[in-house]
Amino acid sequence: MATQRNCEGFTRRDCLQLGMGGLLGGGLVGALQARGDAANATKREADSCILIWMDGGPTHYETFDPKPDAPVKIRGEFSTIATKLPGVRFSKHMTQLAEIADRLSIVRSIRHNQGNHGAGNHYMMTGSPPRIPVGCGAFVSFHPSLGSVAARELDAPSGMPAYFSMPRMSRSGGPNFLGAKHGPFVVPDDPNSSSFRVRDVALPSGLTGDRYLGRQDIRQQIDRMKRIQDEAAGDPLLAVDEFYQQGQQLIRSTKSQQAFDIHSEPDETREKYGRNGFGQRALLARRLVEAGVPFVTLYEGGWDHHRTIFKELNKKLPPFEAAMAALILDLEERGMLERTLVVALGEFGRTPKVNSRGGRDHWSNAMSVMLAGGGTPAGQIIGATDRQGYSAIERVLSPENFASTIYAKLGINPGKIVHTPEGRPAPYVSDPTPIHELMS
């Protein structure tokens, strides 16, 4: 798997060395969440969500909101193509998604005021702006992420996590005050590899069932450290105890073993998704939601195109959008799309003017978000940017509206008040207004 760096030079290794990243990047023992009771305050339209996170800030010009009539310095080098929706055009590499545009909803009018990676990532991944100014390369967590809230509120299959992130956790994808047990189970390895195997789902080679249970007995005898039961103390040993218990359940779960067995998929299906890391992770995400997992994040880095954007997208976009189209069509053919929400976005869009290095810089005044399935009315374009794509001007929406939509579709009340371990009340979203055009 190629190393992905953002404009600050941070790599996956850097993320895993920071706080929760270090805990959550190490497999099941450090990442499993506990199941919570579902919140029934809203009608549940989707059983699960696959969130495709395009880290770095994908360009709206070269994807879902091209401006063919703008000056060349703004419209860029790419031509546009017709879609299944009359009068709607995508950029030239979005060929397969254009063919199924009648299954999609595209929001073109989300904007915010957080134009660096650290802040923008936090805002879009949590629906809450950062409380203090943060640096561009910061990995910050002031509020629970979408996936962690889903892990707290929704049931998962017995013994399996409710929240997965592949191949890493996004920088603001953690649980914050909800606690480590609601963080993501990270699957860092490449499902496209012939030797792909998920850690903690099977016993290590040479360790029999009897030896494994014996080691658990030893651990219980040795581990005599006092537990602090007061939730405000945040004793990590309580979470560790639960991780071990759930780890044993997962190892013994036939359903989990089947869900991860991507090698059992027909070659034809695997080829449709593409024999590349992202394509096979998308296929694995389908298998996980098919097994009943409510939230999966597919992290795809490399969208921070400050230079040579057209050269880079000529290589990156065709297999990426083909995998997204394959996922949507596969879910549809299996009768799963109606109850599975697929979302694709990043932290912001890109600047209108192509810079002197042939790239586009950070731009939070306009961005596009793609949605499909999960009861979402299809074949619509919501909102608009101005003629040259500088700013959202029609049906202007916020990250709070976006987050509230995800929660509402999953049957979670976006305005629900939860309490931190210290007793401080906090709503999941301060403005719990979903985007009504996306609700059935």
Secondary structure in CASP SS format (residue, H / E / C, confidence):
PFRMAT SS
TARGET T0000
AUTHOR 0000-0000-0000
METHOD secondary structure of the structure
MODEL  1
M C 1.00
A C 1.00
T C 1.00
Q C 1.00
R C 1.00
N C 1.00
C C 1.00
E C 1.00
G C 1.00
F C 1.00
T C 1.00
R H 1.00
R H 1.00
D H 1.00
C H 1.00
L H 1.00
Q C 1.00
L C 1.00
G H 1.00
M H 1.00
G H 1.00
G H 1.00
L H 1.00
L H 1.00
G C 1.00
G C 1.00
G C 1.00
L H 1.00
V H 1.00
G H 1.00
A C 1.00
L C 1.00
Q C 1.00
A C 1.00
R C 1.00
G C 1.00
D C 1.00
A C 1.00
A C 1.00
N C 1.00
A C 1.00
T C 1.00
K C 1.00
R C 1.00
E C 1.00
A C 1.00
D C 1.00
S E 1.00
C E 1.00
I E 1.00
L E 1.00
I E 1.00
W E 1.00
M E 1.00
D C 1.00
G C 1.00
G C 1.00
P C 1.00
T C 1.00
H C 1.00
Y C 1.00
E C 1.00
T C 1.00
F C 1.00
D C 1.00
P C 1.00
K C 1.00
P C 1.00
D C 1.00
A C 1.00
P C 1.00
V H 1.00
K H 1.00
I H 1.00
R H 1.00
G C 1.00
E C 1.00
F C 1.00
S C 1.00
T E 1.00
I E 1.00
A E 1.00
T C 1.00
K C 1.00
L C 1.00
P C 1.00
G C 1.00
V C 1.00
R E 1.00
F E 1.00
S E 1.00
K C 1.00
H C 1.00
M C 1.00
T H 1.00
Q H 1.00
L H 1.00
A H 1.00
E H 1.00
I C 1.00
A H 1.00
D H 1.00
R H 1.00
L E 1.00
S E 1.00
I E 1.00
V E 1.00
R E 1.00
S E 1.00
I E 1.00
R C 1.00
H C 1.00
N C 1.00
Q C 1.00
G C 1.00
N C 1.00
H H 1.00
G H 1.00
A H 1.00
G H 1.00
N H 1.00
H H 1.00
Y H 1.00
M H 1.00
M H 1.00
T H 1.00
G C 1.00
S C 1.00
P C 1.00
P C 1.00
R C 1.00
I C 1.00
P C 1.00
V C 1.00
G C 1.00
C C 1.00
G C 1.00
A C 1.00
F C 1.00
V C 1.00
S C 1.00
F C 1.00
H C 1.00
P C 1.00
S C 1.00
L H 1.00
G H 1.00
S H 1.00
V H 1.00
A H 1.00
A H 1.00
R H 1.00
E H 1.00
L C 1.00
D C 1.00
A C 1.00
P C 1.00
S C 1.00
G C 1.00
M C 1.00
P C 1.00
A C 1.00
Y E 1.00
F E 1.00
S E 1.00
M E 1.00
P C 1.00
R C 1.00
M C 1.00
S C 1.00
R C 1.00
S C 1.00
G C 1.00
G C 1.00
P C 1.00
N H 1.00
F H 1.00
L H 1.00
G C 1.00
A H 1.00
K H 1.00
H H 1.00
G C 1.00
P C 1.00
F E 1.00
V E 1.00
V C 1.00
P C 1.00
D C 1.00
D C 1.00
P C 1.00
N C 1.00
S C 1.00
S C 1.00
S C 1.00
F C 1.00
R C 1.00
V C 1.00
R C 1.00
D C 1.00
V C 1.00
A C 1.00
L C 1.00
P C 1.00
S C 1.00
G C 1.00
L C 1.00
T C 1.00
G H 1.00
D H 1.00
R H 1.00
Y H 1.00
L H 1.00
G H 1.00
R H 1.00
Q H 1.00
D H 1.00
I H 1.00
R H 1.00
Q H 1.00
Q H 1.00
I H 1.00
D C 1.00
R C 1.00
M C 1.00
K C 1.00
R C 1.00
I C 1.00
Q C 1.00
D C 1.00
E H 1.00
A H 1.00
A H 1.00
G C 1.00
D C 1.00
P H 1.00
L H 1.00
L H 1.00
A H 1.00
V H 1.00
D H 1.00
E H 1.00
F H 1.00
Y H 1.00
Q H 1.00
Q H 1.00
G H 1.00
Q H 1.00
Q H 1.00
L H 1.00
I H 1.00
R C 1.00
S C 1.00
T H 1.00
K H 1.00
S H 1.00
Q H 1.00
Q H 1.00
A H 1.00
F H 1.00
D C 1.00
I H 1.00
H H 1.00
S H 1.00
E C 1.00
P C 1.00
D H 1.00
E H 1.00
T H 1.00
R H 1.00
E H 1.00
K H 1.00
Y H 1.00
G C 1.00
R C 1.00
N C 1.00
G H 1.00
F H 1.00
G H 1.00
Q H 1.00
R H 1.00
A H 1.00
L H 1.00
L H 1.00
A H 1.00
R H 1.00
R H 1.00
L H 1.00
V H 1.00
E H 1.00
A C 1.00
G C 1.00
V C 1.00
P C 1.00
F E 1.00
V E 1.00
T E 1.00
L E 1.00
Y E 1.00
E E 1.00
G C 1.00
G C 1.00
W C 1.00
D C 1.00
H C 1.00
H C 1.00
R E 1.00
T C 1.00
I H 1.00
F H 1.00
K H 1.00
E H 1.00
L H 1.00
N H 1.00
K H 1.00
K H 1.00
L H 1.00
P H 1.00
P H 1.00
F H 1.00
E H 1.00
A H 1.00
A H 1.00
M H 1.00
A H 1.00
A H 1.00
L H 1.00
I H 1.00
L H 1.00
D H 1.00
L H 1.00
E H 1.00
E H 1.00
R C 1.00
G C 1.00
M C 1.00
L H 1.00
E H 1.00
R H 1.00
T E 1.00
L E 1.00
V E 1.00
V E 1.00
A E 1.00
L E 1.00
G C 1.00
E C 1.00
F C 1.00
G E 1.00
R E 1.00
T C 1.00
P C 1.00
K C 1.00
V C 1.00
N C 1.00
S C 1.00
R C 1.00
G E 1.00
G C 1.00
R C 1.00
D C 1.00
H E 1.00
W E 1.00
S C 1.00
N C 1.00
A C 1.00
M E 1.00
S E 1.00
V E 1.00
M E 1.00
L E 1.00
A E 1.00
G E 1.00
G C 1.00
G C 1.00
T C 1.00
P C 1.00
A C 1.00
G C 1.00
Q E 1.00
I E 1.00
I E 1.00
G C 1.00
A E 1.00
T E 1.00
D C 1.00
R C 1.00
Q C 1.00
G C 1.00
Y C 1.00
S C 1.00
A E 1.00
I E 1.00
E E 1.00
R C 1.00
V C 1.00
L E 1.00
S C 1.00
P H 1.00
E H 1.00
N H 1.00
F H 1.00
A H 1.00
S H 1.00
T H 1.00
I H 1.00
Y H 1.00
A H 1.00
K H 1.00
L C 1.00
G C 1.00
I C 1.00
N C 1.00
P C 1.00
G C 1.00
K C 1.00
I E 1.00
V E 1.00
H E 1.00
T C 1.00
P C 1.00
E C 1.00
G C 1.00
R C 1.00
P E 1.00
A E 1.00
P E 1.00
Y C 1.00
V C 1.00
S C 1.00
D C 1.00
P C 1.00
T C 1.00
P C 1.00
I C 1.00
H H 1.00
E H 1.00
L H 1.00
M C 1.00
S C 1.00
END
